[in-house]
């Protein structure tokens, strides 16, 4: 068992990060770039089709990774909530009413 101090617990609760969140950001950036390229540059038919397909896949991956990031966030909140529910406050230096030293 590892005792967690309050400030450590707050750092744990606020320090959420997910690989899915980073991937969603990367795919979103790729989708913006591909969309701007398709909209502004004249491309040959074959290259245009590749760019449009890549744009569609980037949007789909952005959506998927975004949903997985939301799922990870909710799971982490659930874990933090269960830890918080099982945590009891302990004041160092006070004796328990049941302690034999009285």
C-alpha positions as CSV (number, residue, x, y, z in Angstrom):
1,X,0.0,0.0,0.0
2,X,1.3,3.4,-0.9
3,X,0.1,6.5,1.0
4,X,-0.8,9.3,-1.3
5,X,-0.5,12.8,-0.1
6,X,-3.2,15.3,-1.1
7,X,-1.0,17.3,-3.4
8,X,0.3,14.1,-5.1
9,X,-3.3,13.1,-5.7
10,X,-4.2,16.4,-7.2
11,X,-1.2,16.2,-9.5
12,X,-2.4,12.7,-10.5
13,X,-5.9,14.0,-11.1
14,X,-4.9,17.0,-13.1
15,X,-2.1,15.4,-15.1
16,X,-4.3,13.6,-17.6
17,X,-2.7,12.8,-20.9
18,X,-3.6,10.3,-23.6
19,X,-1.8,9.1,-26.7
20,X,-5.2,9.2,-28.4
21,X,-5.5,12.9,-27.7
22,X,-2.1,13.6,-29.4
23,X,-3.0,11.4,-32.3
24,X,-6.3,13.2,-32.7
25,X,-4.4,16.5,-32.9
26,X,-2.0,15.2,-35.5
27,X,-4.8,13.7,-37.7
28,X,-6.8,17.0,-37.3
29,X,-3.8,19.0,-38.5
30,X,-3.3,16.6,-41.4
31,X,-7.0,16.9,-42.4
32,X,-6.7,20.7,-42.3
33,X,-3.6,20.6,-44.5
34,X,-5.1,18.1,-47.0
35,X,-8.4,20.0,-47.1
36,X,-6.6,23.3,-47.9
37,X,-4.5,21.6,-50.5
38,X,-7.5,20.1,-52.2
39,X,-9.4,23.3,-52.1
40,X,-6.7,25.6,-53.4
41,X,-4.4,23.7,-55.7
42,X,-5.2,22.3,-59.1
43,X,-4.1,18.6,-59.1
44,X,-4.2,15.9,-61.7
45,X,-7.1,13.4,-61.4
46,X,-5.1,10.6,-59.8
47,X,-3.3,12.9,-57.3
48,X,-6.6,14.6,-56.5
49,X,-8.2,11.3,-55.7
50,X,-5.3,10.3,-53.4
51,X,-5.6,13.7,-51.6
52,X,-9.4,13.3,-51.2
53,X,-9.0,9.8,-49.9
54,X,-6.3,10.8,-47.5
55,X,-8.5,13.7,-46.3
56,X,-11.4,11.3,-45.7
57,X,-9.1,8.9,-43.8
58,X,-7.6,11.8,-41.7
59,X,-11.1,13.0,-40.7
60,X,-12.1,9.4,-39.8
61,X,-9.0,8.9,-37.7
62,X,-9.5,12.2,-36.0
63,X,-13.0,11.2,-35.0
64,X,-11.9,7.8,-33.8
65,X,-8.9,9.1,-31.8
66,X,-11.1,11.8,-30.4
67,X,-13.6,9.3,-29.2
68,X,-10.9,7.1,-27.7
69,X,-9.4,10.2,-25.9
70,X,-12.8,10.9,-24.4
71,X,-13.1,7.3,-23.3
72,X,-9.6,7.4,-21.7
73,X,-10.5,10.6,-19.9
74,X,-13.7,9.2,-18.5
75,X,-11.9,6.0,-17.4
76,X,-9.2,8.1,-15.7
77,X,-11.9,10.1,-13.9
78,X,-13.6,6.9,-12.8
79,X,-10.3,5.6,-11.4
80,X,-9.6,8.9,-9.6
81,X,-13.1,8.9,-8.2
82,X,-12.8,5.4,-6.8
83,X,-9.4,6.3,-5.3
84,X,-11.0,9.4,-3.8
85,X,-13.9,7.3,-2.4
86,X,-11.5,4.9,-0.7
87,X,-9.2,7.6,0.7
88,X,-9.4,8.5,4.3
89,X,-8.0,11.7,5.8
90,X,-5.1,11.1,8.2
91,X,-3.7,13.8,10.4
92,X,-0.1,13.1,11.4
93,X,0.6,13.5,15.1
94,X,-2.9,12.8,16.4
95,X,-3.7,9.7,18.3
96,X,-6.7,7.6,17.6
97,X,-9.5,7.3,20.3
98,X,-8.8,3.6,20.3
99,X,-5.1,3.9,20.9
100,X,-3.7,2.2,24.0
101,X,-1.6,5.2,25.0
102,X,-4.5,6.9,26.8
